[in-house]
Amino acid sequence: MPVKDVKRSAWRKSSHSSQEGDTCIELADLDASVGFRDSTDPEGPVLRFSRPAVASLVSRIKASELDR
């Protein structure tokens, strides 16, 4: 997806994020992938992950597989 389309995407921040917004990430639907960015640096880099990779990560988080 061209950079200009990434910038025009609808970015969402978790409802669990603090009101200060100092350590939050935002997510965007980028068609074939999911974009992640630092909410304090919206002009900064965007990390893209496939939908299956994001689904796997969420599943592992919910199952507490990544807890220390």
PQR file of N, CA, C, O and H, with PARSE charges and radii, in Angstrom:
ATOM      1  N   MET A   1       0.855  -1.172   0.000 -0.4000 1.5000
ATOM      2  CA  MET A   1       0.000   0.000   0.000 -0.0000 2.0000
ATOM      3  C   MET A   1       0.900   1.233   0.000  0.5500 1.7000
ATOM      4  O   MET A   1       1.842   1.294   0.791 -0.5500 1.4000
ATOM      5  N   PRO A   2       0.644   2.205  -0.852 -0.5600 1.5000
ATOM      6  CA  PRO A   2       1.447   3.421  -0.862  0.2800 2.0000
ATOM      7  C   PRO A   2       1.380   4.152   0.475  0.5500 1.7000
ATOM      8  O   PRO A   2       0.394   4.045   1.204 -0.5500 1.4000
ATOM      9  N   VAL A   3       2.439   4.893   0.786 -0.4000 1.5000
ATOM     10  CA  VAL A   3       2.517   5.610   2.060 -0.0000 2.0000
ATOM     11  C   VAL A   3       1.327   6.548   2.238  0.5500 1.7000
ATOM     12  O   VAL A   3       0.782   6.637   3.338 -0.5500 1.4000
ATOM     13  H   VAL A   3       3.240   4.980   0.193  0.4000 1.0000
ATOM     14  N   LYS A   4       0.914   7.247   1.188 -0.4000 1.5000
ATOM     15  CA  LYS A   4      -0.200   8.184   1.344 -0.0000 2.0000
ATOM     16  C   LYS A   4      -1.470   7.469   1.782  0.5500 1.7000
ATOM     17  O   LYS A   4      -2.256   8.037   2.540 -0.5500 1.4000
ATOM     18  H   LYS A   4       1.357   7.174   0.295  0.4000 1.0000
ATOM     19  N   ASP A   5      -1.696   6.221   1.318 -0.4000 1.5000
ATOM     20  CA  ASP A   5      -2.861   5.465   1.743 -0.0000 2.0000
ATOM     21  C   ASP A   5      -2.754   5.038   3.199  0.5500 1.7000
ATOM     22  O   ASP A   5      -3.759   4.988   3.907 -0.5500 1.4000
ATOM     23  H   ASP A   5      -1.057   5.760   0.702  0.4000 1.0000
ATOM     24  N   VAL A   6      -1.547   4.731   3.649 -0.4000 1.5000
ATOM     25  CA  VAL A   6      -1.334   4.378   5.055 -0.0000 2.0000
ATOM     26  C   VAL A   6      -1.700   5.572   5.930  0.5500 1.7000
ATOM     27  O   VAL A   6      -2.330   5.405   6.974 -0.5500 1.4000
ATOM     28  H   VAL A   6      -0.730   4.772   3.074  0.4000 1.0000
ATOM     29  N   LYS A   7      -1.313   6.758   5.517 -0.4000 1.5000
ATOM     30  CA  LYS A   7      -1.613   7.951   6.305 -0.0000 2.0000
ATOM     31  C   LYS A   7      -3.100   8.250   6.340  0.5500 1.7000
ATOM     32  O   LYS A   7      -3.591   8.826   7.311 -0.5500 1.4000
ATOM     33  H   LYS A   7      -0.800   6.893   4.669  0.4000 1.0000
ATOM     34  N   ARG A   8      -3.822   7.871   5.304 -0.4000 1.5000
ATOM     35  CA  ARG A   8      -5.261   8.136   5.265 -0.0000 2.0000
ATOM     36  C   ARG A   8      -6.079   7.022   5.896  0.5500 1.7000
ATOM     37  O   ARG A   8      -7.300   7.137   5.997 -0.5500 1.4000
ATOM     38  H   ARG A   8      -3.424   7.403   4.515  0.4000 1.0000
ATOM     39  N   SER A   9      -5.439   5.966   6.314 -0.4000 1.5000
ATOM     40  CA  SER A   9      -6.146   4.848   6.941 -0.0000 2.0000
ATOM     41  C   SER A   9      -6.732   5.272   8.280  0.5500 1.7000
ATOM     42  O   SER A   9      -6.257   6.211   8.919 -0.5500 1.4000
ATOM     43  H   SER A   9      -4.447   5.873   6.232  0.4000 1.0000
ATOM     44  N   ALA A  10      -7.766   4.564   8.683 -0.4000 1.5000
ATOM     45  CA  ALA A  10      -8.400   4.831   9.985 -0.0000 2.0000
ATOM     46  C   ALA A  10      -7.596   4.102  11.061  0.5500 1.7000
ATOM     47  O   ALA A  10      -7.626   2.873  11.135 -0.5500 1.4000
ATOM     48  H   ALA A  10      -8.151   3.802   8.163  0.4000 1.0000
ATOM     49  N   TRP A  11      -6.887   4.846  11.882 -0.4000 1.5000
ATOM     50  CA  TRP A  11      -6.075   4.278  12.958 -0.0000 2.0000
ATOM     51  C   TRP A  11      -6.897   4.238  14.231  0.5500 1.7000
ATOM     52  O   TRP A  11      -7.635   5.176  14.531 -0.5500 1.4000
ATOM     53  H   TRP A  11      -6.863   5.844  11.822  0.4000 1.0000
ATOM     54  N   ARG A  12      -6.771   3.138  14.987 -0.4000 1.5000
ATOM     55  CA  ARG A  12      -7.526   2.959  16.229 -0.0000 2.0000
ATOM     56  C   ARG A  12      -6.585   2.647  17.380  0.5500 1.7000
ATOM     57  O   ARG A  12      -5.626   1.887  17.242 -0.5500 1.4000
ATOM     58  H   ARG A  12      -6.172   2.375  14.743  0.4000 1.0000
ATOM     59  N   LYS A  13      -6.885   3.251  18.512 -0.4000 1.5000
ATOM     60  CA  LYS A  13      -6.116   2.996  19.728 -0.0000 2.0000
ATOM     61  C   LYS A  13      -6.998   2.192  20.674  0.5500 1.7000
ATOM     62  O   LYS A  13      -8.214   2.385  20.701 -0.5500 1.4000
ATOM     63  H   LYS A  13      -7.664   3.868  18.624  0.4000 1.0000
ATOM     64  N   SER A  14      -6.411   1.313  21.433 -0.4000 1.5000
ATOM     65  CA  SER A  14      -7.150   0.477  22.371 -0.0000 2.0000
ATOM     66  C   SER A  14      -7.906   1.313  23.387  0.5500 1.7000
ATOM     67  O   SER A  14      -7.422   2.347  23.847 -0.5500 1.4000
ATOM     68  H   SER A  14      -5.424   1.156  21.411  0.4000 1.0000
ATOM     69  N   SER A  15      -9.090   0.855  23.725 -0.4000 1.5000
ATOM     70  CA  SER A  15      -9.870   1.531  24.777 -0.0000 2.0000
ATOM     71  C   SER A  15      -9.215   1.335  26.138  0.5500 1.7000
ATOM     72  O   SER A  15      -9.582   2.009  27.100 -0.5500 1.4000
ATOM     73  H   SER A  15      -9.484   0.015  23.351  0.4000 1.0000
ATOM     74  N   HIS A  16      -8.246   0.418  26.235 -0.4000 1.5000
ATOM     75  CA  HIS A  16      -7.517   0.186  27.483 -0.0000 2.0000
ATOM     76  C   HIS A  16      -6.312   1.107  27.632  0.5500 1.7000
ATOM     77  O   HIS A  16      -5.636   1.080  28.660 -0.5500 1.4000
ATOM     78  H   HIS A  16      -7.947  -0.130  25.454  0.4000 1.0000
ATOM     79  N   SER A  17      -6.042   1.913  26.624 -0.4000 1.5000
ATOM     80  CA  SER A  17      -4.902   2.830  26.684 -0.0000 2.0000
ATOM     81  C   SER A  17      -5.172   3.921  27.707  0.5500 1.7000
ATOM     82  O   SER A  17      -6.318   4.299  27.951 -0.5500 1.4000
ATOM     83  H   SER A  17      -6.592   1.935  25.789  0.4000 1.0000
ATOM     84  N   SER A  18      -4.101   4.416  28.297 -0.4000 1.5000
ATOM     85  CA  SER A  18      -4.259   5.491  29.278 -0.0000 2.0000
ATOM     86  C   SER A  18      -4.656   6.779  28.572  0.5500 1.7000
ATOM     87  O   SER A  18      -4.417   6.935  27.374 -0.5500 1.4000
ATOM     88  H   SER A  18      -3.170   4.110  28.099  0.4000 1.0000
ATOM     89  N   GLN A  19      -5.248   7.680  29.298 -0.4000 1.5000
ATOM     90  CA  GLN A  19      -5.657   8.961  28.736 -0.0000 2.0000
ATOM     91  C   GLN A  19      -4.458   9.810  28.324  0.5500 1.7000
ATOM     92  O   GLN A  19      -4.568  10.642  27.424 -0.5500 1.4000
ATOM     93  H   GLN A  19      -5.441   7.553  30.271  0.4000 1.0000
ATOM     94  N   GLU A  20      -3.314   9.607  28.976 -0.4000 1.5000
ATOM     95  CA  GLU A  20      -2.110  10.369  28.638 -0.0000 2.0000
ATOM     96  C   GLU A  20      -1.588   9.965  27.265  0.5500 1.7000
ATOM     97  O   GLU A  20      -0.979  10.778  26.570 -0.5500 1.4000
ATOM     98  H   GLU A  20      -3.224   8.931  29.708  0.4000 1.0000
ATOM     99  N   GLY A  21      -1.819   8.721  26.870 -0.4000 1.5000
ATOM    100  CA  GLY A  21      -1.422   8.240  25.560 -0.0000 2.0000
ATOM    101  C   GLY A  21       0.075   8.185  25.333  0.5500 1.7000
ATOM    102  O   GLY A  21       0.537   8.276  24.195 -0.5500 1.4000
ATOM    103  H   GLY A  21      -2.314   8.060  27.434  0.4000 1.0000
ATOM    104  N   ASP A  22       0.841   8.036  26.416 -0.4000 1.5000
ATOM    105  CA  ASP A  22       2.289   8.112  26.278 -0.0000 2.0000
ATOM    106  C   ASP A  22       2.949   6.794  25.856  0.5500 1.7000
ATOM    107  O   ASP A  22       4.082   6.823  25.376 -0.5500 1.4000
ATOM    108  H   ASP A  22       0.465   7.963  27.340  0.4000 1.0000
ATOM    109  N   THR A  23       2.305   5.670  26.012 -0.4000 1.5000
ATOM    110  CA  THR A  23       2.921   4.397  25.638 -0.0000 2.0000
ATOM    111  C   THR A  23       1.910   3.515  24.901  0.5500 1.7000
ATOM    112  O   THR A  23       1.718   2.354  25.261 -0.5500 1.4000
ATOM    113  H   THR A  23       1.385   5.647  26.402  0.4000 1.0000
ATOM    114  N   CYS A  24       1.283   4.054  23.897 -0.4000 1.5000
ATOM    115  CA  CYS A  24       0.233   3.329  23.195 -0.0000 2.0000
ATOM    116  C   CYS A  24       0.617   3.048  21.754  0.5500 1.7000
ATOM    117  O   CYS A  24       1.420   3.760  21.150 -0.5500 1.4000
ATOM    118  H   CYS A  24       1.439   4.998  23.604  0.4000 1.0000
ATOM    119  N   ILE A  25       0.029   2.004  21.227 -0.4000 1.5000
ATOM    120  CA  ILE A  25       0.151   1.752  19.805 -0.0000 2.0000
ATOM    121  C   ILE A  25      -1.232   1.913  19.184  0.5500 1.7000
ATOM    122  O   ILE A  25      -2.255   1.832  19.864 -0.5500 1.4000
ATOM    123  H   ILE A  25      -0.623   1.425  21.717  0.4000 1.0000
ATOM    124  N   GLU A  26      -1.233   2.141  17.884 -0.4000 1.5000
ATOM    125  CA  GLU A  26      -2.467   2.223  17.126 -0.0000 2.0000
ATOM    126  C   GLU A  26      -2.420   1.157  16.038  0.5500 1.7000
ATOM    127  O   GLU A  26      -1.349   0.769  15.572 -0.5500 1.4000
ATOM    128  H   GLU A  26      -0.402   2.206  17.332  0.4000 1.0000
ATOM    129  N   LEU A  27      -3.595   0.694  15.647 -0.4000 1.5000
ATOM    130  CA  LEU A  27      -3.722  -0.321  14.608 -0.0000 2.0000
ATOM    131  C   LEU A  27      -4.573   0.215  13.467  0.5500 1.7000
ATOM    132  O   LEU A  27      -5.472   1.029  13.678 -0.5500 1.4000
ATOM    133  H   LEU A  27      -4.466   1.009  16.026  0.4000 1.0000
ATOM    134  N   ALA A  28      -4.283  -0.248  12.263 -0.4000 1.5000
ATOM    135  CA  ALA A  28      -5.091   0.123  11.101 -0.0000 2.0000
ATOM    136  C   ALA A  28      -5.262  -1.077  10.189  0.5500 1.7000
ATOM    137  O   ALA A  28      -4.358  -1.901  10.047 -0.5500 1.4000
ATOM    138  H   ALA A  28      -3.553  -0.909  12.091  0.4000 1.0000
ATOM    139  N   ASP A  29      -6.420  -1.165   9.580 -0.4000 1.5000
ATOM    140  CA  ASP A  29      -6.699  -2.178   8.568 -0.0000 2.0000
ATOM    141  C   ASP A  29      -6.049  -1.719   7.271  0.5500 1.7000
ATOM    142  O   ASP A  29      -6.456  -0.708   6.698 -0.5500 1.4000
ATOM    143  H   ASP A  29      -7.154  -0.496   9.696  0.4000 1.0000
ATOM    144  N   LEU A  30      -5.050  -2.446   6.807 -0.4000 1.5000
ATOM    145  CA  LEU A  30      -4.350  -2.101   5.569 -0.0000 2.0000
ATOM    146  C   LEU A  30      -4.637  -3.150   4.501  0.5500 1.7000
ATOM    147  O   LEU A  30      -3.730  -3.586   3.791 -0.5500 1.4000
ATOM    148  H   LEU A  30      -4.720  -3.267   7.272  0.4000 1.0000
ATOM    149  N   ASP A  31      -5.880  -3.546   4.391 -0.4000 1.5000
ATOM    150  CA  ASP A  31      -6.340  -4.554   3.439 -0.0000 2.0000
ATOM    151  C   ASP A  31      -5.710  -5.913   3.728  0.5500 1.7000
ATOM    152  O   ASP A  31      -6.240  -6.670   4.542 -0.5500 1.4000
ATOM    153  H   ASP A  31      -6.617  -3.192   4.967  0.4000 1.0000
ATOM    154  N   ALA A  32      -4.610  -6.236   3.092 -0.4000 1.5000
ATOM    155  CA  ALA A  32      -4.009  -7.561   3.247 -0.0000 2.0000
ATOM    156  C   ALA A  32      -3.185  -7.693   4.523  0.5500 1.7000
ATOM    157  O   ALA A  32      -2.747  -8.793   4.861 -0.5500 1.4000
ATOM    158  H   ALA A  32      -4.180  -5.621   2.431  0.4000 1.0000
ATOM    159  N   SER A  33      -2.972  -6.604   5.228 -0.4000 1.5000
ATOM    160  CA  SER A  33      -2.165  -6.647   6.445 -0.0000 2.0000
ATOM    161  C   SER A  33      -2.767  -5.729   7.508  0.5500 1.7000
ATOM    162  O   SER A  33      -3.743  -5.020   7.265 -0.5500 1.4000
ATOM    163  H   SER A  33      -3.328  -5.711   4.954  0.4000 1.0000
ATOM    164  N   VAL A  34      -2.160  -5.763   8.681 -0.4000 1.5000
ATOM    165  CA  VAL A  34      -2.551  -4.896   9.788 -0.0000 2.0000
ATOM    166  C   VAL A  34      -1.351  -4.012  10.094  0.5500 1.7000
ATOM    167  O   VAL A  34      -0.234  -4.505  10.249 -0.5500 1.4000
ATOM    168  H   VAL A  34      -1.367  -6.339   8.878  0.4000 1.0000
ATOM    169  N   GLY A  35      -1.582  -2.705  10.180 -0.4000 1.5000
ATOM    170  CA  GLY A  35      -0.508  -1.770  10.475 -0.0000 2.0000
ATOM    171  C   GLY A  35      -0.465  -1.435  11.951  0.5500 1.7000
ATOM    172  O   GLY A  35      -1.502  -1.297  12.600 -0.5500 1.4000
ATOM    173  H   GLY A  35      -2.489  -2.304  10.054  0.4000 1.0000
ATOM    174  N   PHE A  36       0.733  -1.306  12.472 -0.4000 1.5000
ATOM    175  CA  PHE A  36       0.964  -0.906  13.861 -0.0000 2.0000
ATOM    176  C   PHE A  36       1.851   0.328  13.835  0.5500 1.7000
ATOM    177  O   PHE A  36       2.799   0.394  13.052 -0.5500 1.4000
ATOM    178  H   PHE A  36       1.575  -1.418  11.945  0.4000 1.0000
ATOM    179  N   ARG A  37       1.552   1.311  14.685 -0.4000 1.5000
ATOM    180  CA  ARG A  37       2.412   2.484  14.808 -0.0000 2.0000
ATOM    181  C   ARG A  37       2.340   3.026  16.227  0.5500 1.7000
ATOM    182  O   ARG A  37       1.411   2.727  16.977 -0.5500 1.4000
ATOM    183  H   ARG A  37       0.782   1.258  15.321  0.4000 1.0000
ATOM    184  N   ASP A  38       3.338   3.828  16.580 -0.4000 1.5000
ATOM    185  CA  ASP A  38       3.415   4.491  17.876 -0.0000 2.0000
ATOM    186  C   ASP A  38       2.435   5.661  17.850  0.5500 1.7000
ATOM    187  O   ASP A  38       2.528   6.528  16.982 -0.5500 1.4000
ATOM    188  H   ASP A  38       4.092   4.071  15.971  0.4000 1.0000
ATOM    189  N   SER A  39       1.502   5.691  18.792 -0.4000 1.5000
ATOM    190  CA  SER A  39       0.493   6.754  18.788 -0.0000 2.0000
ATOM    191  C   SER A  39       1.097   8.129  19.050  0.5500 1.7000
ATOM    192  O   SER A  39       0.490   9.144  18.708 -0.5500 1.4000
ATOM    193  H   SER A  39       1.426   4.987  19.497  0.4000 1.0000
ATOM    194  N   THR A  40       2.279   8.175  19.651 -0.4000 1.5000
ATOM    195  CA  THR A  40       2.900   9.479  19.905 -0.0000 2.0000
ATOM    196  C   THR A  40       3.709   9.962  18.706  0.5500 1.7000
ATOM    197  O   THR A  40       4.219  11.083  18.718 -0.5500 1.4000
ATOM    198  H   THR A  40       2.772   7.351  19.929  0.4000 1.0000
ATOM    199  N   ASP A  41       3.834   9.132  17.671 -0.4000 1.5000
ATOM    200  CA  ASP A  41       4.608   9.487  16.477 -0.0000 2.0000
ATOM    201  C   ASP A  41       3.849   9.041  15.226  0.5500 1.7000
ATOM    202  O   ASP A  41       4.317   8.159  14.506 -0.5500 1.4000
ATOM    203  H   ASP A  41       3.420   8.222  17.661  0.4000 1.0000
ATOM    204  N   PRO A  42       2.679   9.642  14.957 -0.5600 1.5000
ATOM    205  CA  PRO A  42       1.862   9.189  13.835  0.2800 2.0000
ATOM    206  C   PRO A  42       2.514   9.363  12.467  0.5500 1.7000
ATOM    207  O   PRO A  42       2.083   8.734  11.501 -0.5500 1.4000
ATOM    208  N   GLU A  43       3.528  10.190  12.365 -0.4000 1.5000
ATOM    209  CA  GLU A  43       4.254  10.352  11.103 -0.0000 2.0000
ATOM    210  C   GLU A  43       5.439   9.391  11.007  0.5500 1.7000
ATOM    211  O   GLU A  43       6.122   9.342   9.984 -0.5500 1.4000
ATOM    212  H   GLU A  43       3.878  10.702  13.149  0.4000 1.0000
ATOM    213  N   GLY A  44       5.678   8.638  12.063 -0.4000 1.5000
ATOM    214  CA  GLY A  44       6.812   7.721  12.108 -0.0000 2.0000
ATOM    215  C   GLY A  44       6.562   6.434  11.351  0.5500 1.7000
ATOM    216  O   GLY A  44       5.609   6.339  10.578 -0.5500 1.4000
ATOM    217  H   GLY A  44       5.124   8.678  12.894  0.4000 1.0000
ATOM    218  N   PRO A  45       7.405   5.449  11.567 -0.5600 1.5000
ATOM    219  CA  PRO A  45       7.313   4.197  10.811  0.2800 2.0000
ATOM    220  C   PRO A  45       6.059   3.393  11.149  0.5500 1.7000
ATOM    221  O   PRO A  45       5.498   3.493  12.240 -0.5500 1.4000
ATOM    222  N   VAL A  46       5.650   2.607  10.182 -0.4000 1.5000
ATOM    223  CA  VAL A  46       4.507   1.705  10.331 -0.0000 2.0000
ATOM    224  C   VAL A  46       5.016   0.285  10.153  0.5500 1.7000
ATOM    225  O   VAL A  46       5.670  -0.032   9.159 -0.5500 1.4000
ATOM    226  H   VAL A  46       6.106   2.526   9.295  0.4000 1.0000
ATOM    227  N   LEU A  47       4.713  -0.560  11.114 -0.4000 1.5000
ATOM    228  CA  LEU A  47       5.035  -1.980  10.999 -0.0000 2.0000
ATOM    229  C   LEU A  47       3.809  -2.691  10.455  0.5500 1.7000
ATOM    230  O   LEU A  47       2.691  -2.439  10.903 -0.5500 1.4000
ATOM    231  H   LEU A  47       4.182  -0.302  11.922  0.4000 1.0000
ATOM    232  N   ARG A  48       4.014  -3.585   9.485 -0.4000 1.5000
ATOM    233  CA  ARG A  48       2.907  -4.335   8.901 -0.0000 2.0000
ATOM    234  C   ARG A  48       3.078  -5.816   9.195  0.5500 1.7000
ATOM    235  O   ARG A  48       4.171  -6.372   9.089 -0.5500 1.4000
ATOM    236  H   ARG A  48       4.922  -3.791   9.120  0.4000 1.0000
ATOM    237  N   PHE A  49       1.966  -6.435   9.570 -0.4000 1.5000
ATOM    238  CA  PHE A  49       1.965  -7.864   9.843 -0.0000 2.0000
ATOM    239  C   PHE A  49       0.772  -8.487   9.128  0.5500 1.7000
ATOM    240  O   PHE A  49      -0.273  -7.856   8.975 -0.5500 1.4000
ATOM    241  H   PHE A  49       1.079  -5.983   9.656  0.4000 1.0000
ATOM    242  N   SER A  50       0.939  -9.724   8.697 -0.4000 1.5000
ATOM    243  CA  SER A  50      -0.164 -10.418   8.035 -0.0000 2.0000
ATOM    244  C   SER A  50      -1.292 -10.647   9.040  0.5500 1.7000
ATOM    245  O   SER A  50      -1.067 -10.692  10.249 -0.5500 1.4000
ATOM    246  H   SER A  50       1.788 -10.238   8.822  0.4000 1.0000
ATOM    247  N   ARG A  51      -2.487 -10.788   8.525 -0.4000 1.5000
ATOM    248  CA  ARG A  51      -3.636 -11.052   9.405 -0.0000 2.0000
ATOM    249  C   ARG A  51      -3.449 -12.355  10.192  0.5500 1.7000
ATOM    250  O   ARG A  51      -3.749 -12.380  11.385 -0.5500 1.4000
ATOM    251  H   ARG A  51      -2.670 -10.752   7.543  0.4000 1.0000
ATOM    252  N   PRO A  52      -2.965 -13.435   9.571 -0.5600 1.5000
ATOM    253  CA  PRO A  52      -2.746 -14.659  10.363  0.2800 2.0000
ATOM    254  C   PRO A  52      -1.718 -14.465  11.485  0.5500 1.7000
ATOM    255  O   PRO A  52      -1.872 -15.039  12.563 -0.5500 1.4000
ATOM    256  N   ALA A  53      -0.683 -13.675  11.247 -0.4000 1.5000
ATOM    257  CA  ALA A  53       0.316 -13.434  12.300 -0.0000 2.0000
ATOM    258  C   ALA A  53      -0.302 -12.669  13.465  0.5500 1.7000
ATOM    259  O   ALA A  53      -0.025 -12.977  14.624 -0.5500 1.4000
ATOM    260  H   ALA A  53      -0.558 -13.209  10.371  0.4000 1.0000
ATOM    261  N   VAL A  54      -1.128 -11.686  13.169 -0.4000 1.5000
ATOM    262  CA  VAL A  54      -1.784 -10.914  14.235 -0.0000 2.0000
ATOM    263  C   VAL A  54      -2.774 -11.802  14.988  0.5500 1.7000
ATOM    264  O   VAL A  54      -2.844 -11.749  16.216 -0.5500 1.4000
ATOM    265  H   VAL A  54      -1.353 -11.437  12.227  0.4000 1.0000
ATOM    266  N   ALA A  55      -3.536 -12.615  14.263 -0.4000 1.5000
ATOM    267  CA  ALA A  55      -4.490 -13.525  14.918 -0.0000 2.0000
ATOM    268  C   ALA A  55      -3.771 -14.501  15.834  0.5500 1.7000
ATOM    269  O   ALA A  55      -4.250 -14.797  16.929 -0.5500 1.4000
ATOM    270  H   ALA A  55      -3.479 -12.659  13.266  0.4000 1.0000
ATOM    271  N   SER A  56      -2.627 -15.002  15.394 -0.4000 1.5000
ATOM    272  CA  SER A  56      -1.838 -15.920  16.224 -0.0000 2.0000
ATOM    273  C   SER A  56      -1.327 -15.228  17.479  0.5500 1.7000
ATOM    274  O   SER A  56      -1.376 -15.795  18.571 -0.5500 1.4000
ATOM    275  H   SER A  56      -2.238 -14.762  14.504  0.4000 1.0000
ATOM    276  N   LEU A  57      -0.841 -14.007  17.326 -0.4000 1.5000
ATOM    277  CA  LEU A  57      -0.348 -13.258  18.484 -0.0000 2.0000
ATOM    278  C   LEU A  57      -1.469 -13.009  19.491  0.5500 1.7000
ATOM    279  O   LEU A  57      -1.286 -13.221  20.689 -0.5500 1.4000
ATOM    280  H   LEU A  57      -0.801 -13.546  16.439  0.4000 1.0000
ATOM    281  N   VAL A  58      -2.615 -12.564  19.012 -0.4000 1.5000
ATOM    282  CA  VAL A  58      -3.748 -12.299  19.917 -0.0000 2.0000
ATOM    283  C   VAL A  58      -4.163 -13.580  20.624  0.5500 1.7000
ATOM    284  O   VAL A  58      -4.445 -13.563  21.822 -0.5500 1.4000
ATOM    285  H   VAL A  58      -2.763 -12.392  18.039  0.4000 1.0000
ATOM    286  N   SER A  59      -4.201 -14.676  19.904 -0.4000 1.5000
ATOM    287  CA  SER A  59      -4.561 -15.965  20.505 -0.0000 2.0000
ATOM    288  C   SER A  59      -3.578 -16.350  21.606  0.5500 1.7000
ATOM    289  O   SER A  59      -3.986 -16.791  22.680 -0.5500 1.4000
ATOM    290  H   SER A  59      -3.972 -14.689  18.930  0.4000 1.0000
ATOM    291  N   ARG A  60      -2.296 -16.186  21.341 -0.4000 1.5000
ATOM    292  CA  ARG A  60      -1.269 -16.518  22.339 -0.0000 2.0000
ATOM    293  C   ARG A  60      -1.351 -15.606  23.552  0.5500 1.7000
ATOM    294  O   ARG A  60      -1.157 -16.061  24.679 -0.5500 1.4000
ATOM    295  H   ARG A  60      -1.965 -15.827  20.468  0.4000 1.0000
ATOM    296  N   ILE A  61      -1.635 -14.327  23.340 -0.4000 1.5000
ATOM    297  CA  ILE A  61      -1.798 -13.394  24.463 -0.0000 2.0000
ATOM    298  C   ILE A  61      -2.974 -13.816  25.324  0.5500 1.7000
ATOM    299  O   ILE A  61      -2.862 -13.878  26.548 -0.5500 1.4000
ATOM    300  H   ILE A  61      -1.793 -13.958  22.425  0.4000 1.0000
ATOM    301  N   LYS A  62      -4.116 -14.110  24.682 -0.4000 1.5000
ATOM    302  CA  LYS A  62      -5.314 -14.513  25.426 -0.0000 2.0000
ATOM    303  C   LYS A  62      -5.094 -15.810  26.213  0.5500 1.7000
ATOM    304  O   LYS A  62      -5.684 -16.004  27.276 -0.5500 1.4000
ATOM    305  H   LYS A  62      -4.207 -14.060  23.687  0.4000 1.0000
ATOM    306  N   ALA A  63      -4.257 -16.682  25.692 -0.4000 1.5000
ATOM    307  CA  ALA A  63      -3.974 -17.959  26.361 -0.0000 2.0000
ATOM    308  C   ALA A  63      -2.841 -17.837  27.382  0.5500 1.7000
ATOM    309  O   ALA A  63      -2.416 -18.837  27.961 -0.5500 1.4000
ATOM    310  H   ALA A  63      -3.778 -16.525  24.828  0.4000 1.0000
ATOM    311  N   SER A  64      -2.356 -16.624  27.601 -0.4000 1.5000
ATOM    312  CA  SER A  64      -1.279 -16.341  28.549 -0.0000 2.0000
ATOM    313  C   SER A  64       0.024 -17.071  28.202  0.5500 1.7000
ATOM    314  O   SER A  64       0.846 -17.322  29.083 -0.5500 1.4000
ATOM    315  H   SER A  64      -2.701 -15.812  27.130  0.4000 1.0000
ATOM    316  N   GLU A  65       0.210 -17.406  26.941 -0.4000 1.5000
ATOM    317  CA  GLU A  65       1.408 -18.124  26.526 -0.0000 2.0000
ATOM    318  C   GLU A  65       2.655 -17.251  26.563  0.5500 1.7000
ATOM    319  O   GLU A  65       3.771 -17.771  26.560 -0.5500 1.4000
ATOM    320  H   GLU A  65      -0.458 -17.202  26.226  0.4000 1.0000
ATOM    321  N   LEU A  66       2.484 -15.952  26.597 -0.4000 1.5000
ATOM    322  CA  LEU A  66       3.641 -15.056  26.562 -0.0000 2.0000
ATOM    323  C   LEU A  66       3.944 -14.431  27.917  0.5500 1.7000
ATOM    324  O   LEU A  66       4.843 -13.600  28.042 -0.5500 1.4000
ATOM    325  H   LEU A  66       1.577 -15.530  26.599  0.4000 1.0000
ATOM    326  N   ASP A  67       3.180 -14.840  28.933 -0.4000 1.5000
ATOM    327  CA  ASP A  67       3.432 -14.324  30.284 -0.0000 2.0000
ATOM    328  C   ASP A  67       4.743 -14.889  30.804  0.5500 1.7000
ATOM    329  O   ASP A  67       5.105 -16.026  30.500 -0.5500 1.4000
ATOM    330  H   ASP A  67       2.449 -15.514  28.831  0.4000 1.0000
ATOM    331  N   ARG A  68       5.430 -14.112  31.566 -0.4000 1.5000
ATOM    332  CA  ARG A  68       6.684 -14.582  32.159 -0.0000 2.0000
ATOM    333  C   ARG A  68       6.442 -15.259  33.470  0.5500 1.7000
ATOM    334  O   ARG A  68       7.387 -15.718  34.111 -0.5500 1.4000
ATOM    335  H   ARG A  68       5.136 -13.188  31.813  0.4000 1.0000
TER
END
